[in-house]
Amino acid sequence: MPTFEPKALRQVFSQFPTGVTVITTRNAEGAPIGMTASSFNSVSVDPALILWSIDKGAYSLEAFKDCDYFAVNILSDQQIALSNRFAGRGEDKFHGFEYTNGLGDSPLLPEALAQLQCKNWSIYEGGDHLIMVGEVIDYKITENERPLVFSQGSYAQASPHYDSLNNSLDANQMETIGQREFLDDHLLYLLRAAYNQLSEVFYQRLNTATGVSPDMWRIYACLADGQPLSLDVLEGFVMQPRDALLDTLASIGSNIHFDNETVQLTDKGMQIAQKLLMIEKEYKQEVSNRVDDNSYAEMKRTLRKLF
């Protein structure tokens, strides 16, 4: 049987985007239990079955093995803080947190994108995890919200691909029905298309110059002033859950000083950060050269007003 380095294998798995859920139940003493999981998936429509997997070393393992019911809270893209709250280990994640109760008193989290209340159907061995299969007894969905996505080690958002309409029709058809005019005048399409094209070039340059990934770049940029940051603060800046952030810090290796509480660049790390910032500065200049200085400055002011 082949063996793989766990961090590298997790990186491979993270190339497949998933949604983010918080699974909840009650333990034998009646205390609320919850954990963040991206391993959720549908199994069957008739009967209505879903599955997710739990690490055999998880603090809440026994509670989920022994429960009669559990709830799957599918998070919206506005609930990163909630995902991080339930991704920790062992602490009382429900302290000071308001929720309602579902089947078996499983906690239902407010403003979740969707909720599935499940009866514990079956449990299967799955290597270092157990595979939990649940029968859906009830469900709820919140309209007009978007899911929180986990992809390539970071939180992300799901939105229609900026090229989907272009690929669905040829140029003549688009001109005939006016879709080209619509796309050329649609703000969200223009913003999405500009971001995708500009970021792709920028990240390729970072990788070519220093072998730095987008996740690593965000860490270097946050720490480039030489000051230490706590993991909690850095976690929010780089849009990564704790486990993924720790993997990225491990990839940076000796270029950071990490004491389990704070992170700070070493002298060598500072040199790399300055090189990365120079690449970023040069790229910003290239972009600004496509328009005159006044237009570039006004564009940035306008974008800041939009969020």
Secondary structure, DSSP 8 states (H G I E B T S, - for coil): -----HHHHHHHHTTS-EE-EEEEEE-TTS-EEEEEES--EEEETTTTEEEEEEETT-TTHHHHHH-SEEEEEE-BTT-HHHHHHHHSSSS-TTTT---EE-GGG-EE-TT-SEEEEEEEEEEEEETTEEEEEEEEEEEEE-TT--BEEEETTEEEE----TTHHHHHS-HHHHHHHTHHHHHHH-HHHHHHHHHHHHHHHHHHHHHHHH---HHHHHHHHHTTTS--EEHHHHHHHHT--HHHHHHHHHHHGGGEEE-SSEEEE-HHHHHHHHHHHHHHHHHHHHHHTTS-HHHHHHHHHHHHHT-
